[in-house]
Amino acid sequence: MTAPAPRKAPRPRADALRNRERIVTAAREMFVEHGPDVPLDEIARRAGVGNATVYRNFPDRDALVREVVCSVMDRTAEAAELALAETGDAFAALERFVHTAADERISALCPMISSTFDKNHPDLEAASKRVEQLVEEVMGRAKAAGQLRPDVGVGDLLIVVAQLSRPPAGTDCMRGDRFVHRHLQLLLDGLRAPARSALPGRAVGLGELRAS
C-alpha cells in the first residue's frame, strides 16, 4: 500500500505576513526611541494590531527583539551587497553603505547587550556572520585601493555607526536625526588613508564584540 504523500505546511496568509512586518517595523522604531524595554502593548498600538497578534507571532520579548536584530542585520547585509555590486570608486561605495546602514537603524543591535538576551541563537549567529563577511569585503576593496586606513575592522565601523545613529533612549531622537549624516561624514573622513594618527589597540571584529 502506497504511503500518503506528506502534507505541505500551509503558507502564511498575506495579511498575517503584513502584520508581522508591521510589528517588527514598529518594534525597531520604538527600541531606537525608547530602548528595548518599551511595553509590548505600545508596540502593538503603533503597529496597528492587537496584543494577541503580537503574542501569536512572538511568544515573548526576546523573540521579538531577536527578530528585530535579525531584520536589521539582513537589511544591512543587503546594503553591503549593493555596495559590492558597484564598479566605481571603492571608498565612495563604502560611504554609501555607511549612510544606508545608518538609515536602516543598525542601532537596533543595541538590545543585544541585554543580560537576558540569547546572543548565541542560531538565527543571530547566521545573520551576524553574513553581515561580517559582506562588510569585510566592502572594506577590503577600499583597503586594497589604498583608500581606507588598514587598522580598522568591521566591528570598529559598525559600532561607531550604531553609536552615531542612536541618540540616548528617552531623548528627542527625531530632532537629532538631522545631525546623523553630517557626523557620519566626519567619521568617514577620519577613515581615509593615509591615516593621520595611530589607533590604540587592534582592529575590532564582530566576533570580539559578541564575546565582550
C-alpha positions as CSV (number, residue, x, y, z in Angstrom):
1,M,0.0,0.0,0.0
2,T,1.4,3.3,-1.0
3,A,2.2,5.7,1.8
4,P,0.3,9.0,1.6
5,A,2.4,11.9,0.4
6,P,3.4,14.2,3.3
7,R,1.3,17.3,3.6
8,K,3.0,20.6,3.0
9,A,2.9,23.2,5.8
10,P,0.4,25.9,4.9
11,R,1.9,29.1,3.7
12,P,1.2,32.1,6.0
13,R,-1.6,34.4,4.7
14,A,-0.6,37.6,3.1
15,D,-2.3,39.6,5.8
16,A,-0.5,37.6,8.5
17,L,2.8,38.4,6.9
18,R,2.0,42.1,6.7
19,N,1.0,42.2,10.3
20,R,4.3,40.5,11.3
21,E,6.3,43.1,9.2
22,R,4.4,45.9,10.8
23,I,5.1,44.6,14.3
24,V,8.9,44.3,13.5
25,T,9.0,47.8,12.0
26,A,7.2,49.3,14.9
27,A,9.4,47.5,17.4
28,R,12.6,48.6,15.6
29,E,11.4,52.2,15.7
30,M,10.4,52.1,19.4
31,F,13.5,50.3,20.5
32,V,15.5,53.1,18.9
33,E,13.4,55.8,20.5
34,H,12.8,54.3,24.0
35,G,15.1,51.3,24.4
36,P,14.4,47.6,24.4
37,D,12.1,47.6,27.5
38,V,9.2,49.5,25.7
39,P,5.9,47.9,26.6
40,L,4.7,45.3,24.0
41,D,1.2,46.8,24.0
42,E,2.7,50.2,22.9
43,I,4.4,48.3,20.1
44,A,1.1,46.7,19.1
45,R,-0.6,50.1,19.2
46,R,2.0,51.7,16.8
47,A,1.8,48.6,14.5
48,G,-2.0,48.9,14.4
49,V,-2.6,45.4,15.6
50,G,-4.0,43.8,18.8
51,N,-1.9,42.5,21.6
52,A,-3.0,38.9,20.7
53,T,-1.5,39.3,17.2
54,V,1.9,40.3,18.7
55,Y,2.0,37.3,21.0
56,R,0.8,35.0,18.3
57,N,3.9,36.0,16.3
58,F,6.3,36.4,19.1
59,P,5.7,34.4,22.3
60,D,8.0,36.7,24.4
61,R,10.0,39.8,24.3
62,D,13.3,38.1,23.5
63,A,11.7,36.5,20.4
64,L,10.6,39.9,19.2
65,V,14.0,41.6,20.0
66,R,15.8,38.7,18.2
67,E,13.6,39.2,15.1
68,V,14.3,43.0,15.1
69,V,18.0,42.4,15.3
70,C,18.0,39.8,12.6
71,S,15.9,42.0,10.3
72,V,18.3,45.0,10.8
73,M,21.3,42.7,10.1
74,D,19.6,41.3,6.9
75,R,18.9,44.8,5.6
76,T,22.4,45.9,6.4
77,A,23.7,42.9,4.5
78,E,21.6,43.8,1.5
79,A,23.1,47.3,1.6
80,A,26.6,45.8,1.7
81,E,25.7,43.6,-1.3
82,L,24.6,46.7,-3.3
83,A,27.9,48.3,-2.4
84,L,29.9,45.3,-3.6
85,A,27.9,45.4,-6.9
86,E,29.2,48.9,-7.6
87,T,32.2,49.0,-10.0
88,G,33.3,52.6,-9.4
89,D,35.3,54.2,-6.5
90,A,35.6,51.7,-3.7
91,F,35.6,54.3,-0.9
92,A,32.5,56.0,-2.4
93,A,30.8,52.7,-2.3
94,L,31.8,52.3,1.4
95,E,30.5,55.8,2.1
96,R,27.1,55.0,0.6
97,F,26.9,51.7,2.5
98,V,27.6,53.5,5.8
99,H,24.9,56.2,5.3
100,T,22.4,53.5,4.2
101,A,23.3,51.3,7.2
102,A,22.6,54.3,9.5
103,D,19.2,54.8,7.8
104,E,18.4,51.1,8.4
105,R,18.9,51.8,12.1
106,I,21.7,49.3,12.8
107,S,21.5,50.9,16.3
108,A,18.7,48.3,16.9
109,L,21.5,45.9,17.5
110,C,22.0,47.6,20.9
111,P,19.4,45.3,22.6
112,M,22.0,42.5,22.3
113,I,23.7,43.9,25.4
114,S,20.7,42.9,27.5
115,S,21.6,40.3,30.1
116,T,18.6,38.2,29.3
117,F,19.1,38.2,25.6
118,D,20.3,35.0,23.8
119,K,23.3,36.3,21.9
120,N,24.1,32.8,20.6
121,H,20.8,31.9,19.0
122,P,21.4,30.2,15.6
123,D,19.5,32.9,13.7
124,L,21.6,35.6,15.2
125,E,24.8,33.7,14.5
126,A,23.9,33.2,10.8
127,A,22.8,36.8,10.3
128,S,25.9,38.2,12.1
129,K,28.3,36.1,10.1
130,R,26.7,37.2,6.8
131,V,27.0,40.9,7.8
132,E,30.5,40.5,8.9
133,Q,31.6,38.7,5.7
134,L,29.9,41.2,3.4
135,V,31.1,44.4,5.2
136,E,34.6,42.9,5.4
137,E,34.5,42.6,1.6
138,V,33.3,46.2,1.2
139,M,36.1,47.4,3.5
140,G,38.6,45.1,1.9
141,R,38.1,46.6,-1.5
142,A,38.6,50.1,-0.2
143,K,41.8,49.0,1.7
144,A,43.1,47.2,-1.5
145,A,42.6,50.5,-3.4
146,G,44.7,52.3,-0.7
147,Q,41.7,54.5,0.3
148,L,40.8,53.0,3.7
149,R,43.2,53.0,6.6
150,P,44.3,49.4,7.3
151,D,43.9,49.5,11.1
152,V,40.1,49.4,11.3
153,G,37.8,46.3,11.4
154,V,34.2,45.6,10.8
155,G,33.4,45.9,14.5
156,D,35.0,49.3,14.6
157,L,32.9,50.6,11.7
158,L,29.5,49.2,12.7
159,I,29.7,50.1,16.4
160,V,30.6,53.7,15.6
161,V,27.8,53.9,13.1
162,A,25.4,52.5,15.7
163,Q,26.5,55.0,18.3
164,L,26.2,57.9,15.9
165,S,22.8,56.9,14.6
166,R,21.2,56.2,18.0
167,P,20.7,59.1,20.4
168,P,20.2,58.0,24.1
169,A,16.8,56.5,24.7
170,G,14.3,59.0,26.1
171,T,15.8,62.0,24.3
172,D,14.1,63.8,21.4
173,C,15.9,61.5,18.9
174,M,13.9,62.6,15.9
175,R,15.3,66.1,16.2
176,G,18.8,64.6,16.5
177,D,18.4,62.7,13.2
178,R,19.3,65.7,11.2
179,F,22.9,65.5,12.5
180,V,23.4,61.8,11.8
181,H,24.7,62.0,8.3
182,R,26.8,65.1,9.0
183,H,28.6,63.3,11.8
184,L,28.9,60.1,9.8
185,Q,30.7,62.0,7.1
186,L,33.2,63.3,9.7
187,L,33.7,59.7,10.7
188,L,34.3,58.6,7.1
189,D,36.8,61.4,6.5
190,G,38.7,60.0,9.5
191,L,38.8,56.5,7.9
192,R,40.5,57.7,4.8
193,A,44.1,56.6,4.1
194,P,46.7,57.7,4.7
195,A,45.9,57.7,8.5
196,R,47.0,60.9,10.4
197,S,47.4,59.0,13.7
198,A,47.9,55.5,15.1
199,L,44.8,53.9,16.7
200,P,45.3,52.4,20.2
201,G,44.6,48.6,20.4
202,R,43.8,46.5,17.4
203,A,41.1,46.3,14.8
204,V,37.8,45.0,16.2
205,G,35.7,42.3,14.5
206,L,32.0,41.4,15.3
207,G,33.2,38.2,17.0
208,E,35.1,40.2,19.6
209,L,32.1,42.4,20.1
210,R,29.8,39.4,20.7
211,A,32.3,37.9,23.2
212,S,32.7,41.1,25.2
